[in-house]
Amino acid sequence: MEGTLEGPPMTPRVFGVRVGIFSLGMEPGDEEFVNEFSGYGDKPSQIMWPSGIALNSQGNVYITDEWLNRISVFDQTGMFLTVWGSSGSDNLQFNRPSGICVDNDDNIYIVDSLNHRVQKMGSDGSFINTWGSYGDRESEFNSPWGISSDETGHIYVVDHKNHRVQKFDPSGRFIAQLGTFGVGVGEMNRPSDVAVDLDGDVYVCDWANSRIQIFDPNGNFLTSLVGNAQELTKWAKHSVDSNPDIQKARRRVHSLEPEQRFAMPTGVTFDKIMSRLIVADTQRYRLQIYNKVKNYTEPQFNL
């Protein structure tokens, strides 16, 4: 992979909850704001604590709301369609839903975090299946968080407080585990998200270790990314250029290298069309983007 792209600086606002749509080009400076939709509140079309987002084959947008314990559904233009779920532990009920993904058949998988399980639903919100319970054995979870599917239909669930990722078939049958607690190679500390590319390589957002760990389809460790945001976006450049105090502060430091690194990254996704990894470096209010280069003899050298 090569190159990074830093996202726009943002000022947190108490009621600034919304979904933004951006286009991201291939070079720093190509990014553009397109639109935004929804807003803070508990009406059917509003959101209060959005955690996960996923799109189906028609471009419909599914958003998990941890505070309201429901899933809000919009079309690709941001028009509200419907809402599913309520608080509880029965089927189609949730306790802090977080990660969400859509497989190639438009089935929807939702991480029901504090119910320590995954719920599988149809594209119309109908209940299909659920698996998981509290614990640290196979198929058990402790506050699971992120989730992703691969091209073969396997489901990867980030088992946040068990410091691992579990792999399942589409029906919820356990297949394998990635990671144990620690800071070493292949070890994790409170992982938060996972993504899988077209080659089957697995990217784990190792939250408390401030890195992305990458594994091959067989679960073998390949390498880690620690952040390399050497380029500011045009939004960040505008902020720096318009504020003399920021310019002076940046000149006073011995090195700007710490600014390039991840600081507890929260989310990760793989753009399969453009073959690039997108990391939500949320503590620094930005995205970092890596292009995956093809056709290296040894796969770890394409990073």
N, C-alpha and C positions, 0 to 999 in steps of 0.2 A: 504494500500500500504506500501511497505517497501523497503529500499535500494535506493541508488542513484548512478549515474555514471556521472562523469564529462568528458566533451569532451576535445579534444586536444587543446592546446594553439595555436593561429594563429596570424601571423603578417599581418595586413591589407596591401594590395598592390593595387595601383590604377588600374592596369590592371590584377589583380588576379581573374577575374570573370570566374568561371567554376563550373561544377557540380561534386561533389565528391560522390563516392559510398563506403560505409563502412559496415562491418559486426559487429554487436553488440552482444556479448555473454551475459550470465546471471550474470557474476561477473565482477567487475572492473579488468581491465587488459586483458579481452577477446576480446576487440575491435581490429579490423584490417582494414587497408586501402585496398580497392579492386581495384579501378580504378577511373579515372576522364575523363570527356569529355566536349566538347564545349570550348569556350574561349571568351575573350572580343572582341567585334566588331559588325558591323552592317550587315555583310554578312548573308545569310539565315540560316547558321548553327551556328551562333554566338549569344551571348547575351550581353546586356550592363547593364541592371538593373533588374536582376531576382528577383521576389517577391514571387510567389507561385509555388508549384510543386505538381503534382498528377500523379498517375499511374492507368491505366485501367486494365481490367481482363487479357489482354495479356502481361502486363508488359510494355506497351508503356508509355513514360514519357512526360508529358505536362508541359511546363514552361511558366508562364506569364512574360512578359518583360515590365516593366513600362515605360522605356525610349523610346523603339521602338514601343510601343502600339501594341503588337502582341503576338501570342502564338507559341512557337517553340515546335516541336514534334520530339522525338527520340525513337528508339526502346530500349529494355532493356539492350543492350550492349553499348548504347551510339551512335549508328549510326543515323545520321540525316535523318529524313523522310520528313518533310514538315513544312511550316510555314503558319499561318493564321492571318488575321486581318491587319488593318491600322489605322491611326489616324482619329478621327471623332466621330460623335454621331449617325450615322445610324446603322442599324443592321450589325453585324459582324465588326463594327468599335469600337475603344476603346479610352478612355482617362485615362491613368494610371491604367491598369488592375492589380489587386493584387491577392486576394485569388482565388483558383481554387479547385474544387473537382469533383469526378466521382462517379455516383451512381451505384447501382447493375446492371443496364441495360446499363452501359457504356455511359450514357448521361453525358455531361460535363457542369458544371455550373461555370461561370466566374464572379467575382466581378469587375464590370466596375466602378472603384472607383470615379473618378471625373465626370463621367456621372451619378453617384448616382443611379445605377441600377444593376441588375443581368441579364446576358445573358445565355440562355440555348442552347447548341449545341449538335449535334450528334457526334459520334466518328469520323466521316469523316470531321468534321468541318462545317457541314450544320447548318443553323440557324433553331431553333425550336420555341423559345419564349423569351420574355424579360419582366421584371417588375421592377417597382420602379421609383421614381423621387425625386427631392430635397425637403426636409421637415422633420418634426418631428412627423408626424402622422403615423398611421398604414400603412405599405407598402411603406412608404417614408424613405429616407436615407439621412445622411449627412456624406459623405466620408466613405462608407462601406469598410470593409477590409477583414477579414477572412471569410471562409465559410466551411461547412461540411454537410454531409448527414448521416442519420441513416439507420438502417436496414429496416425500413418501407417506405423509400423513402422521408421522410420529410427533408427539407433543412433549415439549421440554418445559418443566416447571421449576422456577427458582424457589428453593426451600430456604427462605431468608435466615431464620434463626437456627437452622440446622447446617448452615454454611455449605450448601451443595445445590446441584441441579439434578433433578430426577427426570428420566426419559421414559415415556409410556407409549403404548400403541393407541390408536384412536378410541378404543373402548375403555382405556384406563388401566390396562395390564402393565405392570412394572417391567422395564427392560434393562435399564442401567442407571448408574449414578456417576456424576462428575463432581470431584472436589471433596475436600475435608477441611476442617478448620485450620487456619494458619496463615502465614505470610509468604510461604515458599512457593516454588513452582507448582502449579496445579492446585494450590490451596486457596481458600477463600475466607473472607471475613464479611458477613452480612451481605451476600450478593443481592442485587436488586432487579436485574433484568437479564434477558437472554435473547439472542437472535441467531438464525441459521441461514446461510446463503445457499445458492443453487448447487454448490459443490458439496454441501453437507458440513462445511466447517461451522463450528459453534462458537459464538462470541458471548462471553459472560461479563456482565457489568459487576465487577468486584468492588462494591461500593466503599466499604471501610478501608480497603487497601488502595483506593484511588487509582484503579487501573482497569483495563479490559484484558481478560485472559482469552486466548484462542485455542480451540481444540479441533482435531481432525474428526471425521465422521465416526472413527472408532474410539473416540474419547482420549486419544493421545495428545498431550500438551504440545502446542506449536510455538507460541510466543506470547508476549504481553505488550500492550500499548500503555504508555503512561502520559500521553498528551504531547502535542508538538505544535501548538497554536502560535506560529510565528507571524501570521498575517492577521491584521485587524480587518473587520468588515468596514464598509463605508460608514455604517452607523457608528461604530466604535471610533473610527477616525474622526468623524464629525465632533464627537464628544471631546476627544483629546484636543483637536485643533481649536475648538472654541473656548477652551478653559485653560488659561495660562498656568493656574495652580497645578493642574494635572500634568501639564508638560514639565514643569519644574520638578514635581515629585518623581516623575519617571526618569529624569536626568540624574537625580540624586542617588538612586539605588545602584548598588554595585553591579547587579545583573537583572535583566528582565526574564531570565529563564524560568523562575518559579511561576510566572504568569502564564507560561506556555503549557504547564502541566495540568492534568485533571485534579479537581478537588471534589472528591466524593461524587463521581458521576452517577446519575440516577437511572437513565434509560439508554437503550441501544436498539437500533433497528438496521436492517440491511436493505438498501435500495437495489432491488434485483434488476430493474431496468437499466440503471446507470452503473451497476456493479460498484457500489460504494457503501461504506459503513458510516452511519450517523450516530454520534454519541451526544446525549444530553448532559453537558457539563454544567449542571444546574447551579452549583455553588458559585460559579463564575458567570452565570446568566448568559450562556452561549451554547452553540453547537460546535462540535469538532467533526470534520468529515474527512474520511480516508478513502481514496480510490484503490480498489483491488486490482492489481496487475496480474494478467494471466500468463500461463505457459512457462512458468519457471520449473526447472527440473526438480528442485527441492522446494516443497510448498511454503516452508517458513520464510523463504527469501522473496516472497511476493508481498511482504508486509512492510 
